[in-house]
Amino acid sequence: MAKKNLSYSEAIAEVESIVERIENNELDIDELAQNVKRVAELIKFCKAKLKSTEEEVEKILKDFDES
């Protein structure tokens, strides 16, 4: 799974890097499955980060409206 201290920006940059390597045929068949698995982990991490950030922002806005 993605490192716990990985930032959203770092995860996106890693996904972009792997996709670029795939598009440029820089990965051999032995590396391909491992890299696709890593991209899936990073996307899952990013989706979770976006969801938690959205929930946090909604809570802040709700608290602000109630003030």
N, C-alpha and C positions, 0 to 999 in steps of 0.2 A: 504494500500500500504506500501511498505518498507519505513522505516524511511529515511529522507533526508540525514542524516549524517552517514548512514550505509555504511561501506566500502565493497568493493567487497569480500575481504577475510572473513569478518564477515557474509556476506550473504551466501557464499559457505559453511561456517562452520555450519550455521543454517540449510541449506538444507540437508547437510550430517547427522546432528543430527536427523532431522525429519525422513529422509529415514531410518536411523538405527532403530529408534523407531518403524517405520512401519514394517520393516523386522523382528524385534524381537517380533512382536505382543504385543507391550507395550501400544498401543493406543486402547481405547474402541471405539465402533462404533460412539459414540457421539463426540469424538475428531477427528475422522478420516477425515471427510469432512472439518473441520476447518483447520486442518494441511495440507491437500492437497491444499486447497485454499492458504494458506500461502506460500507453496512451489512454486505454480504458480506465486505468486506475486514476490517472491525472484528471480525466474528464469527470469521473465520479467525485473526486476531491473538489473540483471547481464548482460543480453543481451544488454540493453540500455547502460550500463557502458562500455562494450566491444566495442560497435559501436562508442561511443563518443571518447573513447581512441584511437581507430583505426583512426578516422578522424583527431584527434589532432596530432598523430604521422605522418600521411601522410602530413599534412600541414607543420609541422616542417621540414620534409625531403624535401618537395618541396621548402620551403623557403631557406633551406640550399643549395640545388642544384642551386638556382638562385643567390646565393651570389658569 
